C-alpha cells in the first residue's frame, strides 16, 4: 500500500474526523488557502477559525488532517493534490 493510500485509509478510519460534519464552503476556503499559501498559512487560518464556535470542530479535525498530510512526502510537495483532498474530505468519509 502506497503512502497516499495509507494516509487516506487512516483518515477514513479516524473516529474524531468521521464524526465531524464539514461545511463545503469552509473546506473550499481551507483548500484554497493551502494551495496558494502553503501548510503554515493554512494552519494559522485554521487556528483563527478555531475560535469561532460554528467552525471549531471542523478546524480541529482539519488541523489533524493537515498534520498527517505533512507526513506524506507527495502531499507535502504537491499542494494541489493536498488542496483537492481537503476540499473533498466530506466525500471521502462517506
N, C-alpha and C positions, 0 to 999 in steps of 0.2 A: 504494500500500500504506500502510495507516494505521500510526500509531505502535505500537499494540499488536501488530499483525501482524508488523511488523519486529522487535520485541522477541522475540516467540515464535519466529520464524524463526531469529534469532541464537542463542537458547538451544538450539534443536534441533540446530543445526549445530556447536555448540561441543564439540570433542572432549574437553576437560577435564571437561565436565559429563556428556556421554554415557557416559563410562566408569565413572561412579560408580554404585554400587548403593545406592539410597536405602532407608532403613527408614521404613515408613509411620508408625509411632508417633513417630519423631523429626520427620518432616515435619509431622505434626499439631501437635506441641509448638511448632515454629518458626512455623507458620501462626497458631496461637492467640496466640502472643506478638506477632507482627506486627499482627494485627487489634486486639488490646486495648491494646498499649503503644507501637506505632509502630516506625519503622525503627531508631532509635538503640538502643532497648532490645533489639531483635532482634539487632542487630549485637553487642551486649555478650553476649547469650545464646550466640550462635554462637562468639564468641571464647572464652568459658568452655568450651563443648563441644569446641572445637578441641584442648584439652589431653587429651581422652580419646582413646586410640588407636583405639577402635572407631568413633568419630564424626568423627575428624579429616578424612578425605577428604570426607565429606558436608558438614561445617561449612565447609570451604574453598570447595567448589562453591557452597554456598548464600550465602556471603558475596559471591561474584562475581555471582550472580544478583540478590542484594539491591542491589548497587551499580548494576547495569544497570537494575533496576526504578526506582530513584530518578531515572534519566534520562528516564523516561517520565512525562509530566505526569499522565495519567489514573491510573496506578498509584501515583504518589506521593500523589495526592489521595484515592484510594479504597482504603483498606486492606483492605476486604472482598474486593475483586477480587484484590488482591495476595496476600492470605492464601489465597484459593482456588487461585491459581496455584502457590504454594509447596506446599500440601497435595497437589496433583495433579501435581507436576512429573514424578514417575516414570511416569505415564501418558502425558504429553506427549512423552516421549523415545522411546517405542516406535515 
